[in-house]
Amino acid sequence: MPNNQVCESVFAPRARERCFAGNFRLNCLFILAALCLLAPQLAQSQETEAAVVTDTPAEMETGVTTKTPARKPVESELTVEGLASYGHYKIFASGSGCHLYTGGLEYDRHSWGRFLGARVDYVAEFLPLVLLDAPLTQDIWGDPTSPDHHIVPGIGISPIGFRMLWRDHKAIKPYLTAKGGILVFPQKVLSQEATYVNFSLQSATGVEVKMNERWDLRLGLFSDFHFSNDFIVPVNPGLDVMNANLGLTYHFGQ
């Protein structure tokens, strides 16, 4: 009997129990992708400045003025960020005993106007540094079977995401963000029956603190980072970690 069929026969009951959670996470990722990739690029996101009036000598004589509308540069930001987990929980994932650390860049662009009083941005993220501190050995569902730990490096990218930013021209700016993408490791993590490639889903709340006209300090102290393979294979161990996300944000087009 092929290995996949053996896994299915042995672990089918537990896999069925976790199937709903896997489908829920995948549906969340699809909804996030639809919101970010299929949403129309509304003209209202390209806000215009008040008309600029220019008077030439001829216009002054005739009393006719010419109004030349000028567009503001699209508001966008680049954040150098770092993430450190400080706990985990089991809701949509079974893995435990792990910590996650990341470093990378996040790009935010004001693309979708305003909603509920907040500026709505498109978000993309690249994580060239991903470090998973995991138990040296784990069972098939991600539960630790050894007190020893090792570090597994990886890389991540989240091409789809959005951010809602309130009080965007004030000193204290609360935000809510969600991002979806993938994490890739050089070895199978959380279980020897898992995969090298995992889907990731992040959500976070925090504030940006204005330092000057160009720079903000990001303080994201309440965030969730989830990754799993969503049953690409019969076993889906997955991990949910609580984390703090700190960053330094540079504003373009000011």
Secondary structure as GFF3:
##gff-version 3
##sequence-region A 1 254
A	DSSP	alpha_helix	3	37	.	.	.	ID=ss1
A	DSSP	three_ten_helix	43	45	.	.	.	ID=ss2
A	DSSP	beta_strand	52	54	.	.	.	ID=ss3
A	DSSP	alpha_helix	57	62	.	.	.	ID=ss4
A	DSSP	beta_strand	66	68	.	.	.	ID=ss5
A	DSSP	beta_strand	76	88	.	.	.	ID=ss6
A	DSSP	beta_strand	99	115	.	.	.	ID=ss7
A	DSSP	beta_strand	118	135	.	.	.	ID=ss8
A	DSSP	beta_strand	149	165	.	.	.	ID=ss9
A	DSSP	beta_strand	172	184	.	.	.	ID=ss10
A	DSSP	beta_strand	197	210	.	.	.	ID=ss11
A	DSSP	beta_strand	215	228	.	.	.	ID=ss12
A	DSSP	beta_strand	239	252	.	.	.	ID=ss13
###
